[in-house]
Amino acid sequence: MNKLLFGAIGAIALGLSAPASAADLAARPYTKAPPPMVAAIYDWSGFYIGINGGGGTSHKCWDFVTPVTGTLVGEGCHNATGGTVGGQVGYRWQSANWVFGVEGQGNWADFSGDNVSALFALRNRSKIDSFGLITGQVGYAWNNVLLYVKGGGAVVGDRYRTYDLATGLEFDRANETRWGGTVGAGIEFGFAPNWSVGFEYDHIFLGNRTINFTGSGNFVTAPLGVVTRSERISQDVDIGLIRVNYRWGGPLIAKY
C-alpha cells in the first residue's frame, strides 16, 4: 500500500516538474515594421506676395547746360540717402534645384541729399520719393535656402529743388520720372511651410538726363512756372532690403 502511495505521489511530482511544450507557450505578439524614413524637401514653386523695407543711396551729379552752346559746367555731386518701404508680388517655379521667377516691386522712398553749387549761389537738393522694379530671377536652392540673382527694368520718381543761400527761399524746381535698368542678388530662407524671409541688394542704372527747371516765384529772376535753366543730372541707386514673403503652392515634397 505504501509503495503504491509513494509511486502515485512521485508520478504527480514528475508531471508538475516537466517543462512546458512549445504548444503551451504564449504566442509572440506581432510587431509592425517601422515606416521608411521620409525627407521633406522645400518647394519654392507658386505665387507669392510680400513686404520689404530697408535703405538706399543715390549718387547724383549736376552739370549746368550753357544756353546756345550746350557746354556743360559742373556744379558738384551729392549722395541722396534714406529709407524705403514697399511690397512685391511674383511667381516662381522649381526644376530640381534650379528656381526661376518673375517679380514686380513698388516702393515709397525718402532718399534725399544736397550740395552747394560750384557755379551759382544756390544749394542743389535731390530726392527720390518712389521706385519700381520689374525683374526676372534665376536661383539655386538648397532645400529651404534659396540664393538668386535678378535683373530687369526700373523706374524712379525724382524731385529737384534749389534754394538761395542768402535767404533760404526756393529758387527753382523740376520733377521727373526716369527709366533705367537694374541688377541684384539675394538670399532667402524658408522658415515655415509657406513663409520666407530674405536679404536683397539692388543696383539701379539711370544714366544721365537733361532736365528743364522752372521758377518757384520767389525771385524776379525765377518767375513762377517760367523755365530758368537746364541741368544734366546723372544718377545711380544702391538699395539694401529685408523681405518677407508668403507663398501659395506646395510647400513640401515628400522624398523616400
Residue pairs with C-beta under 8 A, 6 or more apart in sequence:
36 256
37 256
38 254
38 255
38 256
39 254
39 255
39 256
40 252
40 253
40 254
40 255
41 143
41 252
41 253
41 254
41 255
42 141
42 143
42 144
42 190
42 251
42 252
43 94
43 249
43 250
43 251
43 252
43 253
44 92
44 94
44 99
44 139
44 141
44 146
44 190
44 247
45 92
45 93
45 94
45 249
45 250
46 91
46 92
46 247
46 248
46 249
46 250
47 89
47 90
47 91
47 247
47 248
47 249
48 89
48 90
48 91
48 92
48 196
48 245
48 246
48 247
48 248
49 87
49 88
49 89
49 245
49 246
50 87
50 88
50 89
50 243
50 244
50 245
50 246
51 85
51 86
51 87
51 88
51 243
51 244
52 84
52 85
52 86
52 87
52 88
52 105
52 107
52 200
52 241
52 242
52 243
52 244
53 83
53 84
53 85
53 86
53 241
53 242
54 83
54 84
54 239
54 240
54 241
54 242
55 81
55 82
55 83
55 84
55 239
55 240
56 81
56 82
56 83
56 84
56 109
56 111
56 128
56 237
56 238
56 239
56 240
57 79
57 80
57 81
57 111
57 237
57 238
58 79
58 80
58 81
58 111
58 113
58 126
58 128
58 235
58 236
58 237
58 238
59 77
59 78
59 79
59 235
59 236
60 77
60 78
60 79
60 80
60 113
60 126
60 233
60 234
60 235
61 74
61 76
61 77
61 233
61 234
61 235
62 74
62 75
62 76
62 77
62 117
62 124
62 231
62 232
62 233
63 72
63 73
63 74
63 75
63 231
63 232
63 233
63 234
64 72
64 73
64 74
64 75
64 119
64 120
64 229
64 230
64 231
65 71
65 72
65 210
65 229
65 230
65 231
65 232
66 72
66 73
67 230
72 232
73 119
74 118
74 119
75 115
75 117
75 118
75 119
75 120
75 124
75 231
76 115
76 116
76 117
76 118
76 124
77 115
78 113
78 114
78 115
78 124
78 126
79 113
80 111
80 112
80 113
80 126
80 127
80 128
81 111
81 112
81 113
82 109
82 110
82 111
82 112
83 109
83 110
84 107
84 108
84 109
84 110
84 111
84 131
84 239
84 241
85 107
85 108
86 105
86 106
86 107
86 108
87 105
87 106
87 107
88 103
88 104
88 105
88 106
88 243
88 245
89 103
89 104
90 101
90 102
90 103
90 104
90 137
91 101
91 102
91 103
92 99
92 100
92 101
92 137
92 247
93 99
93 100
93 101
94 100
94 141
97 140
97 141
97 142
98 138
98 139
98 140
98 141
99 137
99 138
99 139
99 140
99 141
99 146
99 148
100 136
100 137
100 138
100 139
101 136
101 137
101 139
101 148
102 135
102 136
102 137
103 133
103 134
103 135
103 136
103 137
103 150
104 132
104 133
104 134
105 132
105 133
105 134
105 135
106 130
106 131
106 132
107 130
107 131
107 132
108 129
108 130
109 128
109 129
109 130
109 131
110 127
110 128
110 129
111 127
111 128
111 237
112 125
112 126
112 127
112 128
113 125
113 126
114 123
114 124
114 125
114 126
115 123
115 124
116 122
116 123
116 124
116 165
117 123
117 124
117 162
120 162
121 164
121 165
121 166
122 162
122 163
122 164
122 165
122 171
123 162
123 163
123 165
124 160
124 162
125 160
125 161
125 162
125 163
126 158
126 159
126 160
126 233
126 235
127 158
127 159
127 160
127 161
128 156
128 157
128 158
128 159
128 237
129 157
129 158
129 159
130 156
130 157
131 154
131 155
131 156
131 157
131 204
131 237
131 239
132 154
132 155
133 152
133 153
133 154
133 182
133 202
133 204
134 152
134 153
134 154
135 150
135 151
135 152
135 153
135 182
135 184
136 150
136 151
136 152
137 148
137 149
137 150
138 148
138 149
138 150
139 146
139 147
139 148
139 149
140 146
140 147
140 148
141 147
144 189
144 190
144 191
144 196
145 187
145 188
145 189
145 190
146 187
146 188
146 189
146 190
146 196
146 198
147 185
147 186
147 187
148 185
148 186
148 187
148 188
149 183
149 184
149 185
150 182
150 183
150 184
150 185
150 186
150 202
151 181
151 182
151 183
151 184
152 181
152 182
153 179
153 180
153 181
153 182
154 179
154 180
154 181
154 182
154 204
154 205
154 206
155 177
155 178
155 179
155 180
156 177
156 178
156 180
156 204
156 206
156 237
157 175
157 176
157 177
158 175
158 176
158 177
158 178
158 233
158 235
159 173
159 174
159 175
160 173
160 174
160 175
160 176
160 211
160 213
160 231
160 233
161 170
161 172
161 173
162 170
162 171
162 172
162 173
162 213
163 169
163 170
163 171
164 170
164 171
164 218
164 219
169 216
169 218
169 219
170 216
170 218
171 215
171 216
171 218
171 219
171 222
171 228
172 213
172 214
172 215
172 216
172 222
172 228
172 229
173 213
173 214
173 216
174 211
174 212
174 213
174 214
174 231
176 209
176 211
178 206
178 209
178 235
180 204
180 205
180 206
180 207
181 204
181 205
182 202
182 203
182 204
182 205
183 202
183 203
184 200
184 201
184 202
184 203
185 200
185 201
186 198
186 199
186 200
186 201
186 243
187 198
187 199
188 196
188 197
188 198
188 243
188 245
189 196
189 197
189 198
190 196
190 251
191 197
193 251
193 252
194 246
194 247
194 248
194 249
194 251
195 244
195 245
195 246
195 247
196 244
196 245
196 247
197 242
197 243
197 244
197 245
198 242
198 243
198 244
198 245
199 240
199 241
199 242
199 243
200 240
200 241
200 243
201 238
201 239
201 240
201 241
202 237
202 238
202 239
202 241
203 236
203 237
203 238
203 239
204 236
204 237
204 238
204 239
205 236
206 234
206 235
206 236
206 237
207 234
208 232
208 233
208 234
208 235
209 232
209 233
209 234
210 230
210 231
210 232
210 233
211 230
211 231
211 232
211 233
212 227
212 229
212 230
213 227
213 228
213 229
213 230
213 231
214 224
214 225
214 226
214 227
214 228
215 221
215 222
215 223
215 224
215 225
215 226
215 228
216 222
216 224
217 223
217 224
217 225
221 228
222 228
